[in-house]
């Protein structure tokens, strides 16, 4: 997935244990996908997530971020593997 924003991107909030956000995931066997995010200002806060996840026998994917300003405040950015 390729997300390009000219100015500001804000990812915030969660419903229960699931954060709002951008996800590249595999739900069964296989590797998670690639996620690329580009913005002048990127903020991930209050439970927001940017994640590349594998939920089976595969590996998590990859994340590439290009941002002039990046703030992660009570949020998550990462490659995850769920059993």
Secondary structure in CASP SS format (residue, H / E / C, confidence):
PFRMAT SS
TARGET T0000
AUTHOR 0000-0000-0000
METHOD secondary structure of the structure
MODEL  1
X C 1.00
X E 1.00
X E 1.00
X E 1.00
X C 1.00
X C 1.00
X C 1.00
X E 1.00
X E 1.00
X E 1.00
X E 1.00
X E 1.00
X C 1.00
X E 1.00
X E 1.00
X C 1.00
X C 1.00
X E 1.00
X E 1.00
X C 1.00
X E 1.00
X E 1.00
X E 1.00
X E 1.00
X E 1.00
X E 1.00
X C 1.00
X C 1.00
X C 1.00
X C 1.00
X C 1.00
X C 1.00
X C 1.00
X E 1.00
X E 1.00
X E 1.00
X E 1.00
X E 1.00
X E 1.00
X E 1.00
X E 1.00
X E 1.00
X E 1.00
X E 1.00
X E 1.00
X C 1.00
X C 1.00
X C 1.00
X E 1.00
X E 1.00
X E 1.00
X E 1.00
X E 1.00
X E 1.00
X C 1.00
X C 1.00
X C 1.00
X C 1.00
X C 1.00
X C 1.00
X C 1.00
X E 1.00
X E 1.00
X E 1.00
X E 1.00
X E 1.00
X E 1.00
X E 1.00
X E 1.00
X E 1.00
X E 1.00
X E 1.00
X E 1.00
X C 1.00
X C 1.00
X E 1.00
X E 1.00
X E 1.00
X E 1.00
X E 1.00
X E 1.00
X C 1.00
X C 1.00
END
